[in-house]
Amino acid sequence: MSASRSAALAARDLAVVWHPCTQMHDHETLPMLPIERAEGVWLHGCDGRRWIDAVSSWWTNVLGHRHPRIVAALKDQLDRLDHVMLAGFTHEPAVALAEALVRVAPPGLARVFYADNGSSAVEVALKLSFHYWRNLGRGMRTRFVALNGSYHGETLGALSVTDVALYRRTYAPLLLEPFLVPPPDGSTRRPGESAEAETARCLDALREVLERHGESICALIVEPLVQCAGGMRMYPPAYLAGARALCDAHGVHLIADEIATGFGRTGTLFACEQAGIAPDLMCVSKGLTGGTLPLAAVLATEAIYAAFYAEHASGKAFLHSHSYTGNPLACRAACATLAIFEDEPVLERNRALAAHLAEQLAALAGHRHVAGIRQTGMIAALDLVRADGTPFAPGERRGLRVYRHGLDHGVVLRPLGDVIYFMPPYVITPEEIDRVVAVAAAGIERAAAD
Ligand code: PMP
């Protein structure tokens, strides 16, 4: 496609499409980028340019675009079964995927409920937890606990347990009020306080909420190890292990939102593994289909499932439904994704790539406009700051300048405010990592200049 046809497509788009998470007015100056095809880490624009997808298309594309095994599985599935409702009917991909998820998930997660995106999965988990307690005659449990800076999605229930003002503020009058507790991510570490002491202090805060309000609480919901959309805030596995123990002691569910952290992103298949814990409910999506089709799943313990299993007249059934629940094509893509993790040394390769990324970022450590370099597996982030180490005023939108610079130099970086992060597909090469970091470094220079 030519540059002029690409521009024409962008113009047609702006006449009719309302884009997600976008002030559409920005596109009066920010070009809309029509994409024609993608392969591996590369997005190919309709105008002949190409970009490294260093954010894995909103963290979905873990194995690279159009992975041949996923493409082949989807083509085969298309010739068999497109879709059938999952109430009263089933099919091989839905069953095989549930079996595979139960096999690889932390122990004790035995049942799989499908949804079609991350936020819906969080809605399901919150409703399941509340409904479980209700079925047990404990309907007074109506509250949830979340971490400061949490992000769990943008439907009203998921937004209720989200603590990012940018997304929450406007809708606050419509939302449930969670109890918020601090994660030990270093942001509130006191002078002279060790990381261990910070973790203990944060666990004390959680303990206090559970002691005081435990009887009204359904569940604690966490993003294990990395709070992504809230600014790539990272905390140690010891906190997760402590939180699990506290939830057990107070008879409260632990919901792990592994939507962003799952499927190898933090170095293990699921982040929970690094703490040696199993949640009562676990939400997965994004990387589940290798980034090809929308799908999510909520894994639940047998004990939770059993609380819903009774004669119809008991009224205990979970009547939640989405039309596309367990879509065969999406399930088939997910089966292929899990098979790749099973057959190929994806996690091993990731460790080498993560180490290379760490080396490259270490070179930015002394940069006067860089602070807070942090990394967990294949998630790395840093803060763009003023020369004196203080943050830029948010209204200056310095991070957006890094985004623009990236696009001009063949790399998609999509900062969260002034948090520049790297979350590439796992098929990225060391040389491509070098290029991404070099472009980011130059972008930071340019963004920080007045
Ligand atoms: N939970 C987490 C941890 C997420 O990162 C996201 C998406 N960024 C969601 C939930 C919501 O997923 P979705 O965008 O598919 O609704």
Residues whose N, C-alpha, C, O or C-beta is under 5 A from the ligand:
A	BS01	PMP	N117 G118 S119 Y151 H152 G153 E223 C228 D257 I259 A260
